[in-house]
Amino acid sequence: MRIFSLIWGVIVFMIFTLALIPCLGWMNWLNIPAGLFGVVFGILGMIGASQAQQSPGPPIAGLVLSLCAACLGLVRLLLGGGIF
């Protein structure tokens, strides 16, 4: 779960970066739920890391990447008129 959170965060952030290209802004509609999914996995990974007394570094990185991608995707949709 810990590594999956990090990998998912990187994938979501790459999708967000791709969605910055004009005419691909619709990808943010997929990116926001995927980012929230990554936030949940990051939180679960942090809980699992604390119970196993492991370093919480990868889940925190995945959490931050997913949260940034979801928030920035939402801002991009708001600025582009994608959300009314």
C-alpha positions, 0 to 999 in steps of 0.5 A: 500500500505504501509504494502503491500510493507513491506510484499512484501519486506520480501517475496522477501528477503526470496526467495532470501535467498532460492535461495542461496541454490545450484541448486536453483539459477534459482529462482533469475530469478524470484526474480529480477523482483519481487524485482523491483516490490517491489521497485515500491510499496515501492516508491508508499507507501512512496508517499502515506505516505507523502500525508497522513502524516503517518510514512514512515517506512514500505514502506522504509523497504520494499523498502530496502529489495526489492532493496537488494534482487534484487541487490544481486540476480543479483550479484549471477547470474553474479557470477554463470554465469547465465547472459552472 
